[in-house]
């Protein structure tokens, strides 16, 4: 077996990669804890510990992967639970978690009032562990684990235990989430992984990849209709300025192992992203396309349901209920593919 090229040539794992924590000291995110994770492949990303351990900036070599809003990172706002308040702290980023009781538009019914996309992304994590790689000892894996609580007296009371892990030499993020109902009554549960991709990965001609039965979120969709190429990114659109957007709900297809795959591929850059997840955990994919000027983003969003909100999910018998003490597990992997690490089969599929 050929030894690694760095054998006897490094003293510290940080020369190859690893996890580094710090605190933002300026702007709207001042005081927010973060962790930079470097995979040693050119793929590196910023975890926002104080915002559900979501992922903000992400780069592959010189190329940005994620989309960042005008805001960027802000401090968490745990009481952004009414109407469109959530949008005021939506910094974009590679991943924003939505839930844990509701995602979708704001709503009010007999069961309460719920704002856009729920509360969890505005909740800070308590770090449980950080495991650094030790390449000299042959240990290439690394991880950061935290506990995020979305709770109140008299319920509902959810706990999210999140582990982000990776391996030195592999350009991927592995997400393992465990959602526990710490309350004493059955509680509605919805979860959506809001992956946001921007320029230069997203550009005119970038291909959007998914298979499955689909329907537009709105009957007057400008993009998601028969005869329109909605799987190729387009130039900025006047129609998408301000609140313009188009969304599709996809009953995503799975392979023989029950795994779903979606992604993006920019042939000009020979750069792609693949997201994989089990159908039994996340049976739906939501595709958000917002090509406004200066707000140019594509969302690829595995979820427990379409982005319809708790009230409509209950009405359509799609609302999951979690029993007291019950734990639900979710696994999502994002992998960046480019050049040598994208074989011809994947390149053709993407």
C-alpha positions, -999 to 999 in steps of 0.1 A, spaced: 0 0 0 14 34 -10 18 57 20 1 91 18 23 119 2 24 138 35 39 109 55 66 122 79 61 157 65 34 172 87 32 181 124 -4 193 127 -37 182 111 -45 218 103 -20 216 74 -44 193 57 -78 204 71 -100 202 101 -124 223 122 -117 257 135 -142 276 157 -144 314 162 -168 343 168 -179 370 143 -169 404 156 -185 428 132 -218 437 114 -252 421 119 -236 388 129 -215 402 157 -212 377 186 -223 347 165 -203 315 169 -191 298 138 -169 269 127 -149 267 95 -146 231 82 -118 224 57 -120 190 40 -85 194 25 -99 190 -11 -106 227 -19 -141 223 -4 -145 243 28 -176 257 45 -188 278 75 -211 263 101 -232 289 120 -233 273 155 -257 299 168 -282 292 140 -290 255 143 -256 246 129 -267 256 95 -241 263 67 -234 298 54 -204 303 30 -192 273 11 -164 272 -15 -148 247 -38 -114 261 -47 -121 296 -60 -158 289 -67 -186 299 -43 -212 271 -41 -239 286 -19 -260 317 -22 -258 346 3 -286 371 7 -281 408 11 -281 402 49 -255 375 53 -252 361 87 -272 377 115 -275 369 152 -303 345 159 -338 359 165 -357 332 184 -390 351 184 -392 355 146 -424 335 147 -450 357 131 -459 364 95 -428 370 73 -404 379 102 -382 350 92 -373 367 60 -357 396 79 -330 372 92 -327 349 62 -291 352 53 -292 325 27 -262 302 29 -257 267 16 -281 252 42 -310 267 62 -330 242 83 -368 248 83 -392 233 109 -395 216 133 -433 220 135 -439 240 103 -424 252 71 -440 271 43 -460 303 43 -473 321 74 -506 308 87 -531 309 116 -557 283 125 -573 266 155 -540 250 164 -521 283 166 -501 309 146 -470 300 126 -445 322 107 -426 315 75 -405 283 77 -407 278 115 -383 285 144 -354 261 143 -330 281 122 -331 309 148 -320 286 177 -284 283 189 -267 250 195 -250 237 226 -218 220 213 -215 184 225 -183 174 207 -158 184 181 -137 155 168 -106 166 148 -89 143 122 -56 128 131 -40 119 98 -7 108 113 -26 81 132 -46 72 102 -79 89 114 -92 109 86 -128 115 99 -139 147 116 -172 159 131 -190 185 151 -221 176 171 -246 200 188 -279 200 206 -305 226 194 -337 230 215 -370 244 201 -391 243 233 -415 261 256 -434 254 288 -466 236 281 -451 224 248 -443 217 221 -408 207 230 -384 194 203 -347 187 205 -325 184 175 -292 166 178 -272 174 147 -238 160 136 -220 174 106 -192 151 96 -167 146 68 -134 129 59 -102 146 50 -97 141 13 -134 139 4 -154 169 -8 -186 162 11 -208 171 41 -226 143 59 -256 155 80 -271 132 106 -301 147 125 -320 132 154 -353 149 163 -367 140 197 -401 150 211 -392 159 247 -428 170 255 -456 149 269 -481 151 241 -480 141 204 -467 170 183 -468 179 146 -435 177 129 -422 190 95 -386 193 84 -370 208 53 -334 211 42 -333 244 24 -301 241 3 -294 274 -16 -271 275 -45 -258 307 -62 -233 320 -88 -210 308 -102 -223 273 -98 -257 287 -107 -254 304 -141 -272 304 -174 -271 269 -187 -265 252 -153 -285 219 -152 -309 211 -124 -311 173 -118 -340 154 -103 -364 127 -114 -400 122 -102 -436 133 -105 -440 170 -101 -465 198 -99 -461 236 -97 -468 252 -63 -490 277 -82 -511 271 -113 -498 303 -129 -461 293 -126 -440 310 -153 -414 282 -153 -429 249 -141 -453 240 -169 -454 215 -197 -432 225 -227 -409 247 -207 -373 237 -199 -374 242 -161 -343 221 -156 -319 246 -171 -310 278 -153 -318 310 -171 -306 346 -171 -320 370 -144 -357 376 -150 -376 409 -146 -406 387 -135 -386 374 -106 -377 408 -92 -391 416 -57 -412 386 -47 -412 367 -80 -403 331 -78 -414 296 -91 -415 264 -71 -422 228 -79 -432 200 -55 -415 167 -66 -424 132 -54 -388 123 -60 -378 89 -75 -355 66 -56 -331 38 -66 -332 1 -57 -317 10 -23 -344 35 -16 -320 65 -21 -329 97 -38 -305 119 -57 -307 155 -69 -282 181 -79 -267 207 -102 -241 207 -129 -223 236 -145 -206 222 -176 -187 254 -183 -169 250 -149 -171 212 -149 -185 216 -114 -214 198 -99 -232 191 -66 -251 159 -57 -274 156 -27 -284 121 -15 -310 111 11 -333 82 19 -368 83 4 -383 68 36 -370 97 56 -375 126 32 -401 116 5 -404 150 -12 -381 174 -30 -390 211 -34 -372 230 -62 -372 268 -57 -361 290 -86 -357 327 -80 -338 345 -108 -343 381 -97 -316 406 -104 -291 406 -76 -311 377 -60 -301 348 -82 -306 315 -65 -318 279 -69 -331 259 -40 -329 221 -39 -348 211 -8 -354 176 5 -384 175 29 -410 156 48 -437 171 26 -442 198 -1 -438 234 11 -475 238 19 -475 246 57 -488 227 86 -525 235 81 -526 223 46 -505 192 54 -530 184 81 -559 189 57 -542 166 31 -533 139 57 -496 145 51 -488 159 86 -465 137 107 -471 134 144 -443 126 168 -451 107 200 -436 118 234 -401 104 236 -401 93 200 -369 100 180 -368 104 142 -335 102 123 -325 120 90 -295 115 69 -284 138 40 -251 139 22 -239 167 -1 -209 160 -23 -191 184 -46 -179 169 -79 -154 184 -103 -128 172 -128 -110 142 -115 -135 133 -88 -164 133 -113 -164 102 -135 -180 101 -169 -211 83 -157 -219 109 -132 -210 137 -156 -234 124 -181 -262 118 -156 -257 153 -141 
